[in-house]
């Protein structure tokens, strides 16, 4: 029942977000923006999305190798594409992570698969927080103060929580009083095994994963810039460096893969760059659609590998 309520909540937030976005524009204005698309730039944007998936698979490989284990890189790439495929159809941005855990469990124990997936996701978020904090001092004078406070608060809390989780000792000490399978002191319990995996990755592997995350985030910003070019938007790469981390952070709000949240916030974020609401919503929609279409590549990969295994 709770699962259904959570799913309905995500759908409701996405629908409300889209309604708020479309209330700010006229459909003929949005159509006018979309018909000017330069498809050569769109193709380049798709290539960057796919390269970003490969780069994140390499980040996952770094963490697996930090545990002294080996999963072929090409398999991790395939699993990441399959995860992206399931994100296209499941009403959550984290559904693909569950699929990655299930798939990787064929190669390593489940708690190791889950631990590396969690650290993989976490290192990406941590570098987004860092980029957002570094970019804020260079924001335009008319950038909304409410978004500044939100970004600073979420980033600082995220960095603190992420460090506590990766360090593990304080969490283990505080979780020692939890009963049964929730106990973090009993090494045989699932959550304790999961935390052991996170700590066993080692700081060297974690720092390497953070470095890969930094490169990936620059890829992510470049992808937004390329799709902006496809719509003939005159927004600098430096401005995207400010906006994209914030846009990615707000995707933590429950929704269907960020749909609706991204579009409703885009006019406010890009106002200081001189974009009108229809241009900002068109850009956000294009990025959402491109990410989902790019994830469809994982479908044939999943079907082919399943048939081959059978």
N, C-alpha and C positions, 0 to 999 in steps of 0.2 A: 504493500500500500504506500509506504514512504517513497519507494522508487517511482511509483506512478505520479505521486504528488510532486516530486522533484522534477520529473520530466515535464509535467504540465506547467510548472513554474517557469522552466527554461523557455518553453514554447511561448508562454504568455509574455515574458520579458522581451523576447525577440519580436513578437507581433507589436507590442506597445512601442518598442524602439523604432520599428519601421514606420508605424503610424506617426510618431513624433517627427521623424525625418521628413516624411512626405507632406506633413502639414506646413513645413517651412518652404516648400517649393511647389511649382506647378509642373504637372506631368509633361507638358509640351516643352518646358525649359529643360527638364531632365532628358527628354528625347533628343532635343537639339544638341545637348552635350555628347550623348552617346553616338549619334550618327556621324560625328566628326572623328571617330576613333581612327588612328593610324595603326593598321594591323601589323606592320613590321615591328613596331615597338611592343605590341601585345605579345607577339611570338617571343621576343627577347625577354619579356617579363615572365612568360611560362618557363623559359630555359632557366632563369634565375630561381624560380620556385623549385624546380627539380634539382638544381645544383644545391639549393639550401637543404633539401631532404637528404641528399648524399652527404653533405657536410655534417648534418646532425647524426647520421648513421656513423660517421667517423668518430664523433664525440662519444657516442655509445661504445664504440670499439675501444677507445682509450680507457674507459672505465672498466670494461670487461678485462682488458689486459692488466689493469691495475690489480685485479684479483688473481692474476696468474693463470687466467683461463683463456681459451681460444675459441672464438666463433668466427668463421670466415666473414670477411668484410662484405663480400657480395651477398651473403645471407642476411646480414644486418641491414643492408640497403634494401633488400627485398621486403624484409619485415617492416621497415620504416614506411615504405610505399604502401604496404598492406594496411598499416595503421592509419595512414592518411586517407586511404580508401574508406575505411570504416568511419573515420571522422566525418566523411562526406554524408553518410547516411544516418549516423547515430546522433541524437540530440544533445551532444556534449563534445567539447574539445578534448576531453580526456578519455573518450571511448576507445580511441586508437591505442592509447597507452595500455589499456587492459588487454587488447588483442596482442600487442607486442609482448607483454608478459607471458601470455598463453603460448605464443609461438616460440619464444626464446626458452620456455620451459622444456622444450624438446631437446635442448642442447645442454642446459645447466639446471640445477635445482631451482624450484619455483621461487624460493626466498631470495636467491641470487638474481634471478631474472627481474623480480619486482624491485629489489634494491637498486640495481643499476638503472632501471627505467626511471625510478624516482629521482635519483641523483642527476641523471641526464636532463630531466625536465627542470629540476631545481637550479642547476648551473646556468641554464638558459635564462630563467627568471632573474637570477641574481645579477647577471650582467646587464639585463634590461634595466633593473633598478639603478645600477651604477651609471649607465649611460644617461638615464633620465635626470639624475642628480647633477651630473657634469654639464648637461645641456641647458638646464634651467637658467643659470646666470646669463646666458646669451640670448634669452628670449626677447621678443619685441616688447616695447613699452606698454602696448595695449593688450598683451597676453592676459587672459582672465586670471585674476588672483585666486579664485576658488580652485581652479585646476592646479595652480602652483602648490597650494596647501595640500590638496588631495595627493598630488604626486609625491611631495616630500614625505607626507605621513605614511603612505603605503610603501614607499621605497625604503624608508628607514625601518619600519616594522618588518618588512620582507627580508631585508638584509640581516637584521637581528635574529629573526626566526630561522632563516636559512643557516646562519652560522651555528646557532644552538643545535640545530638538527644534525649538521655535518660533524660538529664536535662531539656530540652524543653523550658526554659524561653527565651533564646536568640533567638532561632529559631522562637518562637512565635512572639517576638518583631520585628524581621526582616521580618517576613512574614505577618505582619499586613497590609502592603500596597498592598498585592495581591488582585485582584478583585474577586468578585462573589464567586463561589464554591471553589476557591483556597485560600480564606481568612483563616488565622489562628486565627483571633480575633473573628470571628463570631462563637459562640459555636454550631450553627445549621448546619454549613457546614461540609461535609464529612471529609476533611483533619483535621479540628479542632477537630472533634470527635475522629479521629484516634490518634492525638497527646495527647488528654485527656486520652485515654485508656492507652497509653504508660506510661504517668506520673502516672496514677492511680494504675499501677502495684505495685508501691512502691519500694524503694531501698532495703528493706529487701528481697522481692521476687526476685528482680534482682540479688542481691548478691548470693542468693541461686541458682539461675539459672546459674550464672557464676561458682559457685562451681561444679554444675553438668556438666557444659561444660568442666571444667578441667578434671574431671574423664573421660568424653567421649573422650577427645582428647588423653588421655593415652590409651584408648581402641583403638582409631584409629591408633596410633603408633604401638600398639601391633598387630593389624591386618596386617599392612604392614610387620612387622617382621615375623609373621607367614607365610605369603605368600612368603617372602624371604626364609624362611626355606624350604618351599615346593619345591623351585628351587635350594636348596643346596647352597644358597648364604651365604658367611661368612661376614655378616655385623652386627655390634653390635646394640643392642637396643638403646644405647646412640646416635649412628649416625642417626638412624631413628628419634630420638627426634629433631635433627637439621633439617633434610631434609623434613619430612612430613608436618610440618607447612608451610614451604616455598612452597611445592607442592600444598597444599590446598589453599594458598593465590593466586597463579597464576591461579587457577581455576576460579577466578573472571573474567578472560579474557573471552569474549563471545565465546562459543563453544557448542558442543552437549554434555553436561554433563562432560566437561573436556577432552573428547576424542580428541586425537591429541596433545593438549597442554601438557598433562602429559607425553606422550610418547616422544615428541620431546625434552623436558627438562630433562628427566630422565638421559640420558648419562652424561650430564654436572654435575648434582647434585651428582651422585653416582661415578663419576670418582675418587674423593678423597678417596673413600672407597675401591678402587681397582677393581671395576667392569668394565668389558669391555662393549661396547655399546650394544651388543646383550643381555647381562644379564640384563642391566638396562631397556631396552625396553621390554623384556619379563616380568619383574616384573611389570612394569607399565600397560602393557596389561592385565596381570592376575588380577590385582587389579580392572581395569576398567570392565572387563568381570564379575568378581565376584560380584561387586556392582550392576551391571545391572541384573544379574541372581537372586541375592538375592531379588531384588525389585519385581520380578515376583510373589512372594508370595501374594502381595497385590491385584493381579488380582482376584483370587478366593474369597478373602475376600470382595472385592467390589461387585462382582456378587452375592454372597450369601446374603450380607446385603441388596442389592437392591431388590432381589427377595423376601426376607422376609418382607421388608417394603411394597412392592406392595401387 
